[in-house]
Each structure stands twice: as C-alpha cells, then as structure tokens.
Amino acid sequence: MKNPSLIRFAICLKNKGSEDLTIRKVYQVLPDDTAEKRGLLRIIDESGEDYLYPASFFFLIDLPQKVERALRQGVSVAA
C-alpha cells in the first residue's frame, strides 16, 4: 500500500458515464500529482481498482482522525 499519510478521501458528487462510481459515497483518493495537474483524481472505485476520474466528480473532504484511521484499516484489510 502507498504511504497512508498521503491518502485522502472524497465524496462522489456526480458519475456521468462512470458506472463504477456511486453518488454520495466516500472514496479513497491515491496520490498522483501528474493526474491532478490534468484535472483528474486517482480513485479506488467500486471495482476495487484505482482509475482516473475527473476531479469535478468529487469533493475532497477532511475527516476526523478516528474516522480516517477506520477507513484506512478497512481499505487495508480488503486489499
């Protein structure tokens, strides 16, 4: 797994043409500076794989540390 301190989370706001995204769901965002410069985010979607999606589909969120730890542990166990 990549450095957990660089992993962020985002809420999906729209999913036009992307069947592997669910609106109002929280997704893990992996670091990808090159993609972000192009207006994209690297998201682990419903398939369990990471893909690039338009950043405009998401709203990056800050979570309480306890919630963030719980989400990361859940992601680690599933990976």
C-alpha positions in Angstrom: 0.0 0.0 0.0 1.2 3.5 -0.7 2.1 5.9 2.1 -1.1 6.1 4.2 -0.4 9.7 5.2 -0.7 10.8 1.5 -4.1 9.0 1.0 -7.1 11.3 1.1 -10.8 10.8 0.8 -13.5 12.4 -1.4 -17.3 12.3 -1.8 -18.6 11.5 -5.2 -20.9 14.3 -6.5 -21.6 13.0 -10.0 -20.8 9.9 -12.0 -21.8 10.8 -15.6 -20.6 7.9 -17.8 -18.9 6.1 -14.9 -20.7 3.0 -13.8 -18.1 2.2 -11.1 -18.9 5.3 -9.0 -21.8 5.8 -6.6 -23.0 9.3 -5.9 -22.7 10.4 -2.2 -20.2 7.6 -1.5 -16.8 8.3 0.1 -13.9 7.1 -2.0 -10.2 6.7 -1.3 -8.0 9.1 -3.3 -4.5 7.9 -4.1 -1.7 10.5 -4.6 -1.0 11.2 -8.3 0.5 14.7 -8.9 0.6 14.3 -12.7 -3.1 13.4 -12.9 -4.1 16.2 -10.6 -2.3 18.7 -12.9 -4.6 17.4 -15.6 -7.8 17.8 -13.5 -8.1 14.2 -12.6 -8.1 12.2 -9.4 -6.9 8.6 -8.9 -9.8 6.9 -7.2 -10.3 3.4 -5.9 -13.7 2.7 -7.3 -16.4 0.0 -6.9 -14.3 -2.5 -8.9 -11.6 -2.2 -6.1 -9.1 -0.9 -8.7 -7.7 2.6 -9.0 -8.7 4.6 -12.0 -8.5 8.3 -13.1 -11.7 10.3 -12.9 -12.4 14.0 -13.4 -11.7 15.9 -10.2 -15.0 17.7 -10.8 -16.9 14.5 -9.9 -15.6 14.7 -6.3 -15.3 16.9 -3.3 -12.2 16.3 -1.2 -13.0 16.0 2.5 -11.2 16.3 5.8 -12.3 13.6 8.2 -11.7 13.3 12.0 -8.6 11.2 12.6 -10.6 8.4 14.2 -12.8 8.1 11.1 -9.9 8.3 8.7 -8.0 5.6 10.6 -11.1 3.3 10.5 -11.5 3.9 6.7 -7.8 3.2 6.1 -7.9 0.0 8.2 -10.9 -1.2 6.3 -9.2 -0.5 3.0 -6.0 -2.3 4.1 -7.9 -5.4 5.2 -9.7 -5.5 1.9 -6.6 -5.0 -0.2 
